[in-house]
Amino acid sequence: MVSSYIDGSACRVFGPAGNVDDVQALEAALGAVSIFAQLRADEVGRIARRFELIAIASGASREFLAEPAQARLIVVVSGVVDAVIDDPAGEVHVRMRPGDRCGDAMLLTCSLWRVHLRANTDCEIAAINRADFDRVLAEYPAVALPLAAELASELRTRNDQVRRVAELRIAGHDITRIENAIRRLRRTLALRSASVRRPSTGGLFRRLVVDQGAEPPFWMLLGFVAGLAGARLVVYLILKYKLEKQFFALVAGQEKNPVHIHHFNYGLVLVGLAGLLALSPYGRRSLRVLSFLFGLGCGLVFDEFALFWNLNPNYAQGLSLISAAIAFMALIQLAYFRRFWIALLARVSQRIRGE
């Protein structure tokens, strides 16, 4: 670890072989970066070891000059960073958060500019130089495909902006309008040059769900919410438009109260079907779909839990709402806090055995 002082505040620089917590945080941040989103977790881990991790205290600064030796791809790992990027088209001020990155276009096109970072909170950033980034591209060619797509999109935007300004000039518009268009063009080009990009949706999904080992519970949660909300919406619309006779009385009988199939029955069918299919070899290949169907069935069951529990046909009674809320919170714990509960149970078990 190297300590330096910039603007009077400490700034710690870790080498590629940081401690385990630092590496895990870096891997999580890189997993949400769009150009690494298609890689496996172990591949992202190997790439992470080529980055240097820089911790910046709140209020401290870090600056990369417009020189080939200081050109870097920068990724925010934690905290909030205010970046000032000098570009020939203008100075860009932008606030960066975890997963945001800048500098990839600078590394590839050698269009160098100064990057000044000031920590809004205690933060960590990861940086990689041109030589190490070239090694990443050589070792993982899949990174080049989304990177090329982003650069092509940037080039297309630049060309479109320049073409619009040229069309205004050819059309003979007044000089004031053309100057305003040029100012907007310079601002757009400066923002594109800064190349500050946000985390990809696929990367965030992998970081928050897949890498946490919580994908089946996540799809159960999604199906549960869909089933519960869908059932409530359908019943609301039926009551609002007075369609009870058409939809509630599915089988008309001779008695005053016709036979009605409640939707918790459909829910039980979905839960049982999803459970049986999950046991088959083919079902294990479709765990996302089966998890969603299981959650959908649970949502339908718990929406009418009171009827299922004590045969009370009052649809809106509180027991159903309370049980649905409990089931929802349990799925939230499974999807996002499972590691905490596993660790807590393991500690409690150790203490019990120790006693």
C-alpha positions in Angstrom: 0.0 0.0 0.0 1.2 3.5 -0.9 0.1 6.7 0.9 0.2 10.0 -0.8 -1.2 13.5 0.1 -3.2 15.5 -2.5 -4.8 18.8 -1.6 -3.8 18.1 2.0 -5.9 14.9 2.4 -4.7 11.3 2.4 -5.2 9.2 -0.6 -4.3 5.5 -0.3 -3.3 3.4 -3.4 -3.5 -0.4 -3.3 -1.7 -2.6 -5.7 -3.5 -5.3 -7.8 -3.2 -7.7 -4.9 -5.4 -6.0 -2.4 -7.0 -7.7 0.6 -10.0 -10.0 0.1 -12.6 -7.5 0.9 -11.2 -4.9 -1.5 -11.0 -7.5 -4.3 -14.6 -8.6 -3.7 -15.8 -5.0 -3.7 -13.9 -4.4 -6.9 -15.3 -7.6 -8.6 -18.8 -6.6 -7.7 -18.3 -3.1 -9.2 -16.7 -4.5 -12.4 -19.5 -7.1 -12.8 -21.9 -4.2 -13.3 -19.8 -2.6 -16.0 -21.4 -3.1 -19.4 -18.2 -4.2 -21.2 -17.6 -7.0 -18.6 -21.3 -8.0 -18.3 -21.0 -11.0 -20.6 -18.1 -12.6 -18.7 -18.3 -15.2 -16.0 -17.7 -14.3 -12.3 -14.2 -16.0 -12.3 -13.2 -14.1 -15.4 -14.2 -10.8 -13.9 -12.2 -11.8 -10.8 -9.1 -12.3 -12.9 -9.6 -8.9 -14.7 -10.1 -7.2 -11.3 -6.5 -8.1 -10.3 -5.2 -6.0 -13.1 -6.7 -2.9 -11.6 -5.2 -0.7 -8.9 -7.6 0.2 -6.2 -7.4 3.8 -4.9 -9.1 4.9 -1.7 -9.8 8.7 -1.5 -11.0 10.3 1.7 -13.9 12.6 1.6 -12.8 16.0 0.3 -9.5 14.7 -1.1 -8.7 14.8 -4.8 -6.9 12.6 -7.3 -5.8 13.9 -10.7 -4.7 12.1 -13.9 -2.9 14.3 -16.3 -3.3 14.4 -20.1 -0.2 12.2 -20.6 0.1 8.7 -22.1 1.7 7.4 -18.9 -1.3 8.6 -16.8 -4.1 7.6 -19.1 -6.5 5.4 -17.2 -9.9 3.6 -17.4 -11.5 4.6 -14.1 -14.4 2.8 -12.4 -16.0 4.0 -9.2 -16.1 1.1 -6.7 -17.8 2.8 -3.8 -18.8 6.3 -2.7 -19.6 9.4 -4.7 -17.0 11.2 -6.9 -17.2 14.6 -8.6 -15.2 14.5 -11.8 -13.9 17.4 -13.9 -12.8 16.3 -17.3 -10.9 18.6 -19.6 -11.7 18.1 -23.3 -10.9 20.2 -26.3 -14.6 20.7 -26.8 -15.1 22.0 -23.3 -14.8 21.2 -19.6 -17.2 18.5 -18.3 -18.5 18.4 -14.7 -20.2 15.1 -13.8 -21.0 13.2 -10.6 -20.0 9.5 -10.6 -21.4 6.7 -8.4 -20.5 3.0 -8.0 -20.3 1.3 -11.4 -19.8 4.5 -13.4 -16.7 4.6 -15.5 -14.8 7.0 -17.8 -11.6 6.9 -19.8 -12.1 3.9 -22.1 -12.3 6.0 -25.2 -9.2 7.9 -24.1 -7.3 4.6 -23.8 -8.3 3.3 -27.2 -8.1 6.5 -29.2 -5.2 8.2 -27.4 -7.2 11.4 -27.2 -5.8 12.4 -23.9 -7.3 14.8 -21.4 -6.9 15.7 -17.7 -9.3 14.0 -15.3 -9.7 15.6 -11.9 -11.6 13.6 -9.2 -12.7 14.9 -5.9 -14.3 12.6 -3.4 -17.8 13.8 -2.3 -17.7 11.0 0.3 -15.1 8.4 1.4 -14.8 6.4 -1.8 -12.7 3.9 -3.7 -12.0 4.0 -7.4 -10.3 1.4 -9.6 -7.9 2.3 -12.5 -6.2 0.4 -15.2 -3.6 1.7 -17.7 -3.3 1.1 -21.4 -0.8 -1.8 -21.2 -2.9 -3.8 -18.8 -6.2 -3.0 -20.6 -4.6 -4.3 -23.9 -3.8 -7.5 -22.0 -7.4 -7.7 -20.9 -8.6 -7.3 -24.5 -6.2 -9.9 -25.7 -7.1 -12.4 -23.0 -10.9 -11.8 -23.2 -11.9 -10.8 -26.8 -15.6 -10.8 -25.7 -14.9 -7.5 -24.0 -14.1 -5.9 -27.3 -17.6 -6.4 -28.8 -19.6 -4.3 -26.4 -16.8 -1.8 -26.3 -16.8 -1.5 -30.1 -20.6 -1.0 -30.0 -20.3 1.8 -27.5 -17.6 3.6 -29.5 -19.6 3.2 -32.7 -22.6 4.7 -31.0 -20.5 7.6 -29.8 -19.1 8.1 -33.4 -22.6 8.0 -34.9 -23.8 10.7 -32.4 -20.8 12.9 -33.2 -21.5 12.6 -36.9 -25.2 13.4 -36.5 -24.5 16.5 -34.4 -22.0 17.8 -37.0 -24.3 17.1 -39.8 -27.1 19.1 -38.2 -24.9 22.1 -37.8 -23.8 21.8 -41.4 -27.4 21.6 -42.5 -28.2 24.8 -40.6 -25.4 26.6 -42.3 -26.3 25.4 -45.8 -29.9 26.3 -45.3 -28.8 29.9 -44.7 -30.1 30.3 -41.1 -29.1 33.4 -39.2 -25.7 33.5 -37.4 -27.2 33.5 -33.9 -29.0 30.2 -34.5 -25.9 28.6 -36.0 -23.8 29.8 -33.0 -26.3 28.4 -30.5 -26.2 25.1 -32.4 -22.4 25.1 -32.3 -22.4 25.7 -28.6 -24.8 22.8 -28.1 -22.6 20.7 -30.3 -19.5 21.5 -28.3 -21.3 20.6 -25.1 -22.6 17.3 -26.6 -19.2 16.4 -27.9 -17.6 17.2 -24.5 -20.0 14.9 -22.7 -19.5 12.2 -25.2 -15.7 12.6 -24.9 -15.9 12.3 -21.2 -17.5 8.9 -21.8 -19.0 8.6 -18.4 -21.1 5.5 -18.6 -23.5 4.0 -16.1 -23.7 0.3 -15.0 -25.5 -2.0 -17.4 -28.9 -3.5 -16.5 -27.5 -7.0 -17.1 -24.5 -6.3 -14.9 -26.6 -5.0 -12.1 -28.9 -8.0 -12.3 -25.9 -10.3 -12.0 -24.4 -8.3 -9.2 -27.5 -8.0 -7.1 -29.1 -11.4 -7.9 -27.1 -14.0 -9.8 -23.7 -13.5 -8.0 -25.5 -13.5 -4.7 -26.9 -17.0 -5.4 -30.4 -15.6 -5.0 -31.7 -16.1 -8.5 -34.5 -18.7 -7.8 -35.8 -16.7 -4.7 -35.7 -13.5 -6.9 -38.0 -15.0 -9.5 -40.2 -16.4 -6.8 -40.5 -12.9 -5.4 -41.3 -11.5 -8.8 -43.9 -14.2 -9.4 -45.4 -13.7 -6.0 -45.8 -9.9 -6.5 -47.3 -10.5 -10.0 -49.8 -13.1 -8.7 -50.9 -11.0 -5.7 -51.1 -7.8 -7.7 -52.8 -9.5 -10.7 -55.4 -11.1 -8.5 -56.2 -7.9 -6.7 -56.5 -6.0 -10.0 -58.8 -8.5 -11.6 -61.1 -8.6 -8.6 -61.1 -4.8 -8.4 -62.1 -4.5 -12.1 -64.8 -7.2 -11.7 -66.4 -5.3 -8.8 -66.0 -1.9 -10.4 -67.7 -2.9 -13.6 -70.3 -5.1 -11.9 -69.3 -8.3 -13.7 -69.8 -10.6 -10.7 -72.5 -12.7 -12.5 -70.2 -13.2 -15.5 -67.0 -14.1 -13.7 -67.7 -15.1 -10.1 -70.4 -17.6 -11.0 -68.4 -19.9 -13.2 -70.8 -22.9 -12.7 -74.4 -21.9 -12.3 -76.5 -24.3 -10.2 -80.0 -24.5 -8.9 -79.2 -23.1 -5.5 -79.2 -19.4 -4.7 -75.4 -19.3 -4.3 -73.8 -20.7 -7.5 -70.5 -22.7 -7.3 -67.4 -20.4 -7.5 -63.8 -21.6 -8.0 -61.6 -19.3 -6.0 -58.2 -18.4 -7.4 -56.3 -20.0 -4.5 -57.2 -23.3 -6.2 -55.3 -22.2 -9.3 -52.5 -21.1 -7.1 -52.3 -24.6 -5.5 -52.2 -26.2 -8.9 -49.3 -23.9 -10.0 -47.4 -24.5 -6.8 -47.8 -28.3 -7.1 -47.0 -28.3 -10.8 -43.8 -26.2 -10.4 -42.6 -28.4 -7.5 -43.1 -31.6 -9.5 -41.4 -30.2 -12.6 -38.5 -29.0 -10.5 -37.8 -32.6 -9.5 -37.5 -33.8 -13.1 -34.2 -33.5 -15.0 -35.8 -31.3 -17.7 -37.3 -29.0 -15.1 -33.9 -28.2 -13.5 -32.9 -26.5 -16.8 -35.8 -24.1 -16.4 -35.5 -23.0 -12.8 -36.2 -19.4 -13.7 -39.6 -20.2 -15.2 -40.5 -22.7 -12.5 -39.4 -20.3 -9.7 -41.6 -17.6 -11.3 -44.6 -20.1 -11.6 -44.1 -21.2 -8.0 -44.1 -17.6 -6.8 -47.2 -16.8 -9.0 -49.0 -19.7 -7.4 -48.0 -18.6 -3.9 -49.3 -15.1 -4.6 -52.7 -16.5 -5.6 -52.8 -18.7 -2.5 -51.8 -16.1 0.0 -54.2 -13.6 -1.6 -57.0 -15.7 -0.3 -55.2 -17.3 2.7 -58.0 -16.6 5.1 -60.4 -18.6 2.9 -57.9 -21.3 2.7 -57.3 -21.3 6.4 -60.8 -21.0 7.9 -63.2 -21.2 5.0 -64.4 -17.6 5.5 -65.5 -16.3 2.0 -64.9 -12.7 3.0 -62.3 -11.8 0.3 -61.0 -8.6 2.0 -60.5 -9.8 5.5 -57.3 -8.8 7.3 -55.8 -12.3 7.7 -55.2 -12.6 4.0 -53.4 -9.3 3.9 -51.3 -10.1 6.9 -50.3 -13.5 5.6 -49.4 -12.0 2.2 -47.2 -9.4 3.8 -45.4 -12.0 5.9 -44.8 -14.2 2.8 -43.6 -11.1 0.9 -41.1 -10.2 3.6 -39.9 -13.9 3.8 -39.2 -13.9 0.1 -37.3 -10.5 0.4 -35.1 -12.1 3.1 -34.4 -15.1 0.9 -33.6 -13.0 -2.2 -31.4 -10.4 -0.7 -30.5 -11.2 2.9 -30.0 -15.0 2.8 -26.3 -14.8 3.5 -27.0 -12.8 6.7 -29.5 -15.4 8.0 -27.3 -18.3 7.1 -24.4 -16.7 9.0 -26.7 -15.9 12.0 -28.0 -19.5 12.1 -24.5 -20.9 11.9 -23.4 -18.7 14.8 -26.4 -19.6 16.9 -25.8 -23.3 16.1 -22.2 -23.0 17.2 -23.1 -21.4 20.5 -25.7 -24.1 21.2 -23.2 -26.9 20.5 -20.6 -25.1 22.5 -23.0 -25.0 25.5 
